[in-house]
C-alpha cells in the first residue's frame, strides 16, 4: 500500500521522506531526489511536518510512534496520520502518547486495496481534531478520492474501517461458498458472476475480487490472509467492548482462522476461495 501512495505524492510534487524495515520496499525509490531514505521514524518526523503511516499491526504502530527513535521523539509541532488498520485501542493509546509530546494525530484508515492506492481512489476515514483534519485534507485527497470526516474522538476512523472490513471479509467468504456451489452445479463461473452482478447478490467480491483474482487463478489482489484475520479479530474485540452480539460475524471470523491454520496466512486473501474449491472438488475458473 505504501509504495503506490508514495508515487502519487511524488507525482504531485511532494518530497517524501521514507522509512521501511524492508529494504526491498525501498529499492524502487533509492537514488530518487524526491524520496530521501531515512534511518528511523524519528528522522522522518524531523524532516517532514506530517508523517503518514502504513503499517501491518497495532503493535508496530505503537513501536514506530512511541518507541525508541520513534516519531514522538522528534518533538512537538508536527502531525501524524495513521493510514493503517490498527484498531481502536491502539489508536487511542497512540493519540494520547502523541498529545503528551505536543504532536497532532489523525486516525485515518483507508479502504480500496493496492488497486485503489495505485489509482488514487482510496476511501479515507478520518477521525481527530476537525481543524487538523481540514488542514491536511488536500494531502489526503491526493491518495483518496473520498475523504470522510468521521468524528473527533481517536479510534472512530478505526471503528468505521473495522465495520467495512468485516463486511468485505464476509462477502469474500460467502461468495466463495456460493460460487463453488454454482460451479459444481454446472454453471460457468463467468456466467454466474454476470448474473450476480446485475442481481440482488452482487457485492465487492462478485464485482471486483472474483472477476480479477479468482476465476483468472491469479489470486494477487495484494492483501495477505493473515492481515484479514487480524482485521476481523479487531472487529471482534470492538464488538465485545461495545456489547454487540455477532452471531453471523463469528462464523466468518472462524473461517479466516481456518484459512490461516491451513497455512494460507501469507497467501493473498482471495485464495480463501481455494479452500472451498478443495473441499468441494471443483475449481472456479473461467475457461480460456
Secondary structure as UniProt FT lines:
FT   HELIX           2..11
FT   TURN            12..13
FT   HELIX           23..26
FT   HELIX           27..29
FT   TURN            30..31
FT   TURN            33..34
FT   HELIX           41..47
FT   STRAND          50..53
FT   HELIX           58..66
FT   TURN            68..69
FT   HELIX           71..74
FT   STRAND          79..82
FT   HELIX           88..99
FT   TURN            100..102
FT   STRAND          104..111
FT   HELIX           113..119
FT   STRAND          122..127
FT   HELIX           130..143
FT   STRAND          144..151
FT   TURN            154..155
FT   HELIX           156..184
FT   TURN            185..186
FT   HELIX           189..196
FT   TURN            197..198
FT   TURN            200..201
FT   HELIX           205..214
FT   TURN            215..216
FT   HELIX           225..242
FT   HELIX           247..259
FT   HELIX           260..264
FT   TURN            265..266
FT   HELIX           269..271
FT   HELIX           272..280
//
